[in-house]
Amino acid sequence: MKKPFLLLTLIAAIALLLPQDAWPQKPEAMHRIGILVPGRPPSTGAPKLPPLEFFRVFQETLAKHGYVEGKNLAIEPRIGEYVHLPALAKELEQLKAEVILVVGTQAGRIVQGLVKRTPLVIYSCDPFEHVTKLARPSGNVTGTTCMTTELSPKRLQLLKELLPGVRRVVFFGDAKDAPEGWRLTREAAPKLGIAIQMVPYKDRDSIPAALQQVAKIKPDAVFVYPDAILGPEARTLAQFWLKHSLPSMNAFPEFTEGGGLMSYGALHTDVFAMMGGQVAKILDGARPGDVPVQRAMQFHLMINLKTAKALGITVPQSLLVRADRVIE
């Protein structure tokens, strides 16, 4: 009677010593997911995911859940301007993508208006542009939020702390991307003694004209409300702000790394890790409406001292000691 028990114990002990890849994996059936990214469409060849750290983290998260690209997972990236997104979404549906990940609030709104059956996982600055309840979003939509909308008053407060004498600020953003972000910023401004004015753009082609409008206004500072199409323009924007002696407050690190003065917000890597887990749950069989919308929980303050020096700004010690990263 003891031998079967000893045999099972021995098998269990050996299993614990096996490398991770020797454990049972997900079925080898090929799963297909789509990724829609607003941006310049590739001039030639099939679109590829930008070689960015947060996309790598997304793929690694899926792999941890047993979905490995090239083995049992095919990823179909599609990149295009807002006007191209409806056709690209239709293309992914025709390819029978099991999930479509959409990057950006406005992109999510466009695709959500067209795709009613395929599960959507949306990366948005404002989740309430897409769902009414975070815990049970219902329908075919779930996703994550970087909390950019909710953090808008906090970023304006940090800008005021950096520049106590700031009075006139331009809100630079897409008016249709996340209207709540503009409302919250507009309401917070008078409490800080700030007069704020929006300078909007509607797409990538309209950005240069919007920048020239900012230059004509000559504000004390610029509050950049990001959307998906601004990320690749981070360095261009930073050079423009510096040329016109404009301090800028941003939401994401790439804007400060590109030469902007300061940023406060979530890291894309954290958000894409969460989305990888959500996509894996849906591939496992969960309904998207039962997958809670997740919110970023960690926010990073970054200050570019090189830019501050070029603008003749002395950064208060109270901000430097709280900064998660200082570029010198």
Secondary structure, DSSP 4 states (H G I P E B T S, - for coil): -HHHHHHHHHHHHHHHHS-GGGS--S-SPPEEEEEEEESPPPSSSS------HHHHHHHHHHHHTT--BTTTEEEEEEEE-GGGHHHHHHHHHHTT-SEEEEESHHHHHHHHTT-SSS-EEEEES-GGGT-S-SS---TTEEEEE--HHHHHHHHHHHHHHH-TT--EEEEEE-TTT-HHHHHHHHHHTGGGT-EEEEEE-SSGGGHHHHHHHHHHH--SEEEE---TTTGGGHHHHHHHHHHTT--EEESSHHHHHTT-SEEEE--HHHHHHHHHHHHHHHHTT--GGGS--EE----EEEEEHHHHHHTT-PPPHHHHTT-SEEE-
